[in-house]
Amino acid sequence: VLLGACGSDPATSTPPTEAPAEPVAPPPPIQNVALTITIDQLRLRDQPGQTGKELARLVEGSQVTEVGEVSDFSSPVQLRGVKYEEPWVKVKTAEGTVGWVYSAGLRYEDAAANALIRQLQQGRLRSFFGNDLASAINTYREQYGQIDDSEAFRTVFRQGRSLRDRMVEQLGRRVVGLDPEQYPDLSWLELALPGYVAQFVAEGTEPYLFNNFKAWKAKAQTTAEQADDEFIDICLQLHSTDSMEYFYPSWFLQTWDYGGHSLLGQNIHKSLMINMEAAAAKSPLFREEFIEIKDQLLEDICSESNTYWESQAKIDQEIQALLDANFSLMNNEDRVALSTRQQMFKDFQKNNIQLNLRSGEE
């Protein structure tokens, strides 16, 4: 009886308390990326491939949204003078029409936006540059994003220059005849190789990648050391126009597409040497780059094919200042070359040197 009295009534007893289950977060929704049309009258087709029925023609600059499908084959197509071999992408227009467009006619702002965009970017890199170079470009982009000190900055900067030269060579093989009024879109190159800007040179006939020193400056400011900041400041002094690298540095006055006059005598050469010398004294990290700039600077002074904007007196004064400074970045051979050139300027007419072109006289 006692046991029965002490037992619990199954109808009225309270079950043991259990902790509520943690809510399971739903998977993030797939973000379909907006893409910009880069070819006017780009055909929207009902099936991937050039035999698909045309549904509409899309205006350059308009936007479509990718819907997560890409063809399992690529088509060789020439657009605006560039040869592509790329797949087709299923998209939706602002009016709601769904169809397929050739991927080379699309621009995306972020190469890592989603898996489909990454697939398109990697496919284009491999198509243009081959597997090995495409892999090297990917490694560079990752390392660019991970720069955390001046030494890493220098390593990535040098890698970028080497890759740029290889990429430009390959790009030239893809160009078969550009229309100067309808250039192809090269923004995808800037996504692939951060720190660079794609432009057309040689009277708009050849693609090229130039250092974007504004972007490099922002990257240098993320490191604790000052060596990379001072190096980029010198690059900005060397290429002051639009903070972009160019074939003609600040000591040269370009007067036509393929030439112009040296500005020796305006103390640009001397100012650069003073700043490089000071930076090299603080850190040897970028000494190799400073030596390269010094060699270019001396080539401008000593080249027999150069013409000069300033007078003989101003030129002589700047060369003497360079000699008097006794820069450690210059060796004895450099100083001999400067002294020899200085003597040639003293008798510029005999040595067939054109100078004082600022005044309109020779």
N, C-alpha and C positions, 0 to 999 in steps of 0.2 A: 504493500500500500504506500509506504513512504517513497519507494522508488517511482511508483506511478505518480505520486503527488509532485515529486520533484522534476519529473520529465517535462519536456516542452511540448506544447500543442502545435503540431505542424501547421495548423490553419492560422495560428496567430503569431508565430515566431517571426522575428526580423532576420532576413538572410544577411550574411556578411557583406559589408560594404566593399565594392570594387572601385578602383581608380578609373575614371572615365578614359576611354581610349583617345590617344592623341589624334586630332583631325589630320587626315592625309591631304596635303596640298595638291590641288589639281596640277597637271603638267602645264607649263607656260604655253600660251597659244602660239602657233607658228606665225612669225611676223613676215608677211609677204611684202617684199621690198618694191618701192616705186623706182622705176627706171625711166631715163630720159631718152627720147628718140634723137639720134645724131645725124640721120640721113633723111633729107626731105623726101616725102612721098614713099617712105618705106612701106613695103607691101605686108599686109596682115593676111595670112592664109588660113584655110580651114584645116590643113594638114601640114606637118613639117616637110620642108623640101620645096624646091622651085616648081614642082608640078602641082602643088596644092592650089585649090581654087582661091582666087583673090576675094577677100571680104571687104577690105577697105585699104586706103592709103593714109599713112600717118604723117603728120606734119612735124618737121624738125623742131625740137624744143618742147614738144608736148610730152606728157607722161603717161606711162602704162604701169600696171602692177603685175609682177610675175606671180603665177599661181602654183609654183612648185613643180613644174614639169619641164624637162629638157629632152631633146631627141637623143636617141642612142647612136646617131651617126652625125658626121660633119659634112659640109658642102664647101667646095672651093669657090669662092666668090670674090670678085674685085670690086672694091668700093672706094671711090674718090682717089684712084691711083694707087691703092695699097691692096696687096694680095692677102686674103684671109682664107682660113679653112676652119670653120667653126660650126657648132651645132645650132639648132633652132630652139627657141624658148616660147613656152605657152604663156600668154599674157592676157590681161583684161584691160580694155580701154576705159576712159572716163565715162563713155556712153553705155558701158556694160557689154560690149562685144568681146567675145573670147576667141582667140585665134593664135597663130604661130608667126613669129618674126625671126629673122636672122639675127643671131646674137651680136654680130659685129656692128650692128646698127643701134646698139644700146649703150648707154653710159650709166654706171653705178657709182655712187659717191663713197661707198665703203666696201672694200674687197672682202671684209670679214663679216658682212651683214648677216648672212646665213649660209647654209651648206650649198645651196644652188649658186649663189654669187661666188663663193670660193671655188666651186667647180668650174665656173666660166672663166674666172681669173687665171686659175692654174692651167686650164686648157689653152688659153691664149698665150700664156708665157711659154709653155712647151712647144706650141705651134711656131711661135716666132723665134725662140732662142734655143730649143732643144732641151732635153731632160737635165743635162749637167748644169748648164747655165741657169735654167729655171730654178733648180735646187739651190744654187749659189745665191740667186736673187732672194729667195725665200729666207735663207739663213741670214743674209744681210738685213732684211726687214725686221726679223726677230731681234737681232743684235742692236739695231738702231733703237728699237723700243726699250731695250734694257740698259742703255748707256748710263753708268752711275759714277764715273770718274773721268778725269782727263785722259788717262791712258786708254780706257775703253773708247773714248771719243776719237782719239787719234787712230786707233785700229779700225774703227768703223768708217771714218772719213777716208782712209786710204783704200779700204775695200770698195767703197762707193765709187771712187775714181776709176779703179781698175774695172769694175763691172760696167760702168758707164761706157768706157772705151769699147768693150766687147759687145755691148748691146747696140751701140751706134753702128758698128760694123755690120751686125746682123740686120738691123733695121733697114740699112741702105739696100739690102738685097730684096726687100719686100716692096720697095717703092718703084713703080713702073711708069709713072707719068702723072704728076700732080696738077690739079686745076687750081691756080692761084686764087680763084674766087670761091672755091669750095674745098678747103683743107680738111683732111680726116681728123677725127677726134683722137688725141693722144693722152687724154687725162688718165687713162688706165696705167700708163707708164709711170706717172707721178705717184699713183697708189702703190705700184710695185716697188719703186725705188724712192722712198721718202728722202727728202733733202735735195731733190732735183726737180727741175722744171723742163718740160718738153717744148721745144720751139722748132720752127723751120728756118734754115739758114741757106747760104749760097743762093741769094735771090729767091728764097722760098722754095727751093727744089730738094732740100735734104733735111731729114729730121735729125735733131740733136738734143742732148740732155745737158743742161747747165746746172751747176751748183746754185741752190737757193740759200744764200748766206743769211737771209732773215730767219729761215727755218733752223739753220745750223746755230745761229746765235741763241735762239730760244732753247735749243737742246743744250748748249754749253751752259746756259744759266741754271740748268737743273743739277749741275755737279758742284761739289764744294770747292774744288780747286779753281785757280784763276788762269792756268796755262792755256786751256782751251778757249776761254773768253778772249784773252789777249791775241791768240792766233786768229780767231774769227774777226776781231776788230781790225786786224791788219788786212785780212781778206776783204772786208768791207771798205777799207781805205783804198785797196787795190781796184775794187770794182764797186764804185760808189753809186753808179746809176742803177736805181731800182733794186739795190742790194742783190743783184744777180751777177753771176759769173758771165764773162763775155770774152770773145777772142782778143779784144783790144782793151788793155788795162787803163787806169786813170792817167798814166803818163803819155798816152797817145791820143791824138785828136783825129777821129775818123771823119773823113770828108767825102768818102764814097764807099760803095759796098765792100771793096777789097783793099782799102788802104787809107792813108792820110799822112799826118806829120807827127813826129816826136815833139813832146812838150819839154824836152830837156832845157833847163834854164829857168823853169818855174819852181824849182826846188821840190818837186814831187818825188823825184828819185831819192833825194837826200832825206826827206821826211820819212819815207818808207824805211830806208836803211837805219835811221835813228830808232824808229819804233821796233823794228825787228831785232836790232842789237840789244835794246833794253829788255825785250821779252826773252831773248835767248839767254841773257845773263841771269834772269830769274829762274828759268827752267830750260833744260836741253831737249824737252820732249818733242818740240816741233822744229828743231834745228834743221832737219832734213828739208822740210817745207820752206824754211827761210832761205836756205842755200839755193833751192830751186828758183825762188822769186828773185834772189840776188843775181843769178845767172841770166834770167830773162831781162832784168833791169840793165845789166851790162851789155847784153846783146842789143838792146835798144840804143844805147849810147854808141856802140862800136860798129854797128852794122853799116857796111859801105852802101847799102841800098836805101838807107833811111834819108828822109828830108826833115828839116827842123823848122819849127814855128818861131823860135826866139832868135835874138841877135847873138853874134859871136861873143860879145862881152858878157851877157847873161849866162851863156853856155859855159864859157871859161870859168866864171865865178862858181857855178855849181860843181863842175868837175873838180876844181881845186878844193872845195869844201869836202867832197867825198874823199879825196886823197889825204887831206889834213886830219880827218876824223880817225884814220887808221882802224877801221872796223875789223873786228875779229872774224866776221863772216866773210871777209875778203882775204884771199891769199896773195902771195907775192906776184903770181901770174896775173891776177886781176888788177893789181896796182900798176904793173908794167903796161897792161893793155890800156888802162885809163890814161896814163901819162903819154903814151904814144898817140892816142886819139886826141888828147888835148893839144898836142903839137900840130896835128893835122888840122884841127879847127882854127888854129892861129893863122894858117895859110889856106883857108877853106877854098878859095878860088882855084889855086894851083891843084888842090886835091879833089876838085870837082864835087864839093859838098854844097848842097843847097840848104841855106839857112835864112833866117830873118823873113820867112814867108808871111809872117803876121803883117808886115808893112807892105807886102806886095812886091818886095824887091828880093833879088837873089845876090 
